[in-house]
Amino acid sequence: MNKFKTAAITVLTETGKSLHYREITRLSLEKGILETEGATPEATMNAEIVTDIKKKGNLSDFIKTSPSTYALNPNKPKVELKPLEEEKDEETHHEEKLAVDGSYIGKGGEHLVCSELLFRGFNASIMSVDTGVDIVATKENHLYGIQVKTSRLNKFNIYVFDVRKVSFERHGYGSTFYIFVLYDEGKPNYLILPYFEVEKKVHEKAILEVGHGERYRINIKLRGPDVFIGNMDHQVNYYLNNWSIVK
């Protein structure tokens, strides 16, 4: 089954009510049940639901309850949802191109962080091989491992990052730092989190497991002068652009 339809079925099942396709998309992304690097996820979601209704009629998983608003079809038997890894759809080639573009952004973020560290008196170097640590830095005989993640603001005003769980567990020690580059067309912001703070947010469910437990999904929101991880209960202003944390 197409992954957009799978996500829509899951969201509509959990909410138990009709939703606008924009709300279906928003909830799918925030819950981590829809993973896409496509530029227009809302449009894709609407198109997939509309196409399913037109093609299958009464056998569709969905019914239209009002303009651009959908609910689950009560006359269709429930189906077993397949894992996202088994699903294939027409977005595959487009997302592969976006993944390449994303690698450039990620490399750019590493260079930004490395430059900031150098200006602050660290001896910093970008790793040539990806071992789970992007930058190794030293200062006053202390060694630091830096993991850098870079993201642009999406349509929901959220910066979305993924961290491989195996990498996070392999480098779980006090001298590891995660620096999230919040990139826009102006000056980038840096959310600088020690390993223990990321681990704490995982336990608090501010950071969720996605991809069948293989990755952690970090949603970062800037709302005025405040910054949050996950929902508005987890404010992390202290860590925004605070380079003194790396010590």
LINGI-V819832 format. One record per residue. N is the residue number from 1. RES is the residue in one small letter. SS is DSSP state (hx for helix, st for strand, lp for the rest). PSI is psi in degrees with one decimal (* if undefined). D_CENTER is the distance of its C-alpha to the mean C-alpha in whole Angstrom. Layout:
N|RES|SS|PSI|D_CENTER  N|RES|SS|PSI|D_CENTER
This chain:
1|m|lp|141.8|22  2|n|lp|136.8|20  3|k|hx|-27.7|16  4|f|hx|-41.6|16  5|k|hx|-38.2|19  6|t|hx|-45.9|18  7|a|hx|-42.3|15  8|a|hx|-42.9|18  9|i|hx|-43.8|21  10|t|hx|-47.0|18  11|v|hx|-45.3|18  12|l|hx|-33.6|21  13|t|hx|-43.1|23  14|e|hx|-38.6|21  15|t|hx|-30.9|22  16|g|lp|24.7|25  17|k|lp|169.2|26  18|s|lp|144.5|26  19|l|st|147.7|23  20|h|st|148.5|22  21|y|hx|-28.2|20  22|r|hx|-38.5|18  23|e|hx|-37.6|17  24|i|hx|-44.5|17  25|t|hx|-45.7|14  26|r|hx|-48.9|12  27|l|hx|-37.5|13  28|s|hx|-42.7|12  29|l|hx|-43.7|8  30|e|hx|-34.7|8  31|k|lp|-10.6|10  32|g|lp|14.0|7  33|i|lp|-7.3|11  34|l|lp|120.5|10  35|e|lp|113.7|8  36|t|lp|143.5|9  37|e|lp|10.5|10  38|g|lp|149.1|13  39|a|lp|-20.2|14  40|t|lp|67.0|15  41|p|hx|-33.7|14  42|e|hx|-46.4|16  43|a|hx|-40.1|19  44|t|hx|-42.8|18  45|m|hx|-48.9|18  46|n|hx|-44.1|21  47|a|hx|-40.1|23  48|e|hx|-41.5|22  49|i|hx|-45.9|23  50|v|hx|-44.7|26  51|t|hx|-40.4|27  52|d|hx|-42.0|27  53|i|hx|-43.4|29  54|k|hx|-40.3|32  55|k|hx|-39.7|32  56|k|hx|-15.2|32  57|g|hx|-124.7|34  58|n|hx|-14.7|35  59|l|hx|0.1|33  60|s|lp|155.6|30  61|d|lp|-14.6|27  62|f|st|158.2|27  63|i|st|150.1|30  64|k|st|122.8|29  65|t|st|-21.7|31  66|s|st|172.7|31  67|p|lp|121.9|29  68|s|lp|17.7|26  69|t|st|136.5|26  70|y|st|156.2|25  71|a|st|169.6|26  72|l|st|143.6|27  73|n|lp|111.6|30  74|p|lp|-14.7|32  75|n|lp|-0.8|35  76|k|lp|131.8|32  77|p|lp|148.1|32  78|k|lp|145.1|29  79|v|lp|153.8|27  80|e|lp|126.5|26  81|l|lp|136.1|22  82|k|lp|153.0|21  83|p|lp|147.9|18  84|l|hx|-32.8|16  85|e|hx|-22.2|17  86|e|hx|-5.0|20  87|e|lp|141.8|19  88|k|lp|142.3|20  89|d|lp|178.5|20  90|e|lp|-5.1|21  91|e|lp|-4.2|18  92|t|hx|-52.5|18  93|h|hx|-38.0|20  94|h|hx|-41.5|18  95|e|hx|-29.7|15  96|e|hx|-39.5|17  97|k|hx|-43.0|18  98|l|hx|-33.5|15  99|a|hx|-38.1|13  100|v|hx|-45.5|17  101|d|hx|-39.7|16  102|g|hx|-31.6|13  103|s|hx|-34.0|15  104|y|hx|-43.0|17  105|i|hx|-42.5|15  106|g|hx|-42.5|14  107|k|hx|-37.6|17  108|g|hx|-39.2|18  109|g|hx|-38.8|16  110|e|hx|-41.8|18  111|h|hx|-37.3|21  112|l|hx|-47.7|20  113|v|hx|-42.6|20  114|c|hx|-42.1|23  115|s|hx|-43.6|25  116|e|hx|-41.7|24  117|l|hx|-42.2|25  118|l|hx|-44.1|28  119|f|hx|-23.5|29  120|r|lp|16.0|29  121|g|lp|9.2|32  122|f|lp|148.0|29  123|n|st|100.1|30  124|a|st|143.5|27  125|s|st|135.9|26  126|i|st|132.7|23  127|m|lp|136.6|24  128|s|lp|-22.3|25  129|v|lp|134.4|23  130|d|lp|105.3|20  131|t|lp|11.4|21  132|g|lp|-13.5|18  133|v|lp|125.5|19  134|d|lp|-35.6|19  135|i|st|136.5|21  136|v|st|129.8|25  137|a|st|145.9|26  138|t|st|148.8|30  139|k|st|128.2|32  140|e|lp|45.9|35  141|n|lp|17.2|35  142|h|st|139.4|31  143|l|st|134.6|29  144|y|st|140.7|25  145|g|st|127.4|22  146|i|st|123.3|19  147|q|st|124.1|16  148|v|st|131.4|14  149|k|st|134.4|10  150|t|st|138.6|10  151|s|st|146.2|9  152|r|st|158.3|11  153|l|st|129.9|11  154|n|lp|-175.8|10  155|k|lp|-16.5|13  156|f|lp|15.1|12  157|n|lp|40.8|12  158|i|lp|138.4|9  159|y|st|123.0|7  160|v|st|128.8|3  161|f|st|147.6|4  162|d|st|138.3|5  163|v|st|127.4|9  164|r|st|129.3|11  165|k|hx|-40.3|13  166|v|hx|-37.1|17  167|s|hx|-41.2|16  168|f|hx|-43.2|15  169|e|hx|-32.2|19  170|r|hx|-34.3|21  171|h|lp|42.5|20  172|g|lp|80.7|21  173|y|lp|167.6|23  174|g|lp|-21.5|24  175|s|lp|13.0|24  176|t|st|135.8|21  177|f|st|142.9|18  178|y|st|121.0|15  179|i|st|114.6|15  180|f|st|116.4|12  181|v|st|114.2|13  182|l|st|96.4|12  183|y|st|133.4|14  184|d|lp|-171.5|16  185|e|lp|-17.0|20  186|g|lp|-143.3|21  187|k|lp|127.6|21  188|p|lp|153.2|18  189|n|st|154.5|17  190|y|st|122.1|16  191|l|st|113.5|15  192|i|st|108.0|17  193|l|st|126.7|16  194|p|st|158.0|19  195|y|hx|-44.5|18  196|f|hx|-29.0|20  197|e|hx|-38.2|18  198|v|hx|-44.6|15  199|e|hx|-40.4|17  200|k|hx|-42.9|18  201|k|hx|-28.7|15  202|v|hx|-45.7|14  203|h|hx|-30.7|18  204|e|lp|-1.8|17  205|k|lp|17.3|14  206|a|lp|-27.4|12  207|i|lp|128.5|10  208|l|st|155.2|10  209|e|st|135.4|11  210|v|st|175.5|9  211|g|lp|42.6|11  212|h|lp|41.8|14  213|g|lp|10.3|14  214|e|lp|-20.2|13  215|r|st|158.1|10  216|y|st|135.5|8  217|r|st|121.5|5  218|i|st|113.9|6  219|n|st|119.3|6  220|i|st|131.4|9  221|k|st|130.1|11  222|l|st|119.6|15  223|r|st|94.8|18  224|g|lp|-129.9|21  225|p|lp|-2.9|22  226|d|st|152.1|19  227|v|st|139.2|16  228|f|st|150.2|14  229|i|st|127.8|11  230|g|lp|-116.1|10  231|n|lp|-176.4|14  232|m|lp|0.7|17  233|d|lp|-9.1|18  234|h|lp|78.4|17  235|q|st|135.3|18  236|v|lp|41.5|17  237|n|hx|-36.4|20  238|y|hx|-29.7|22  239|y|hx|-2.2|19  240|l|st|118.2|18  241|n|lp|25.5|20  242|n|lp|85.5|23  243|w|hx|-16.3|23  244|s|hx|-12.1|26  245|i|hx|-32.8|24  246|v|lp|92.8|24  247|k|lp|*|28
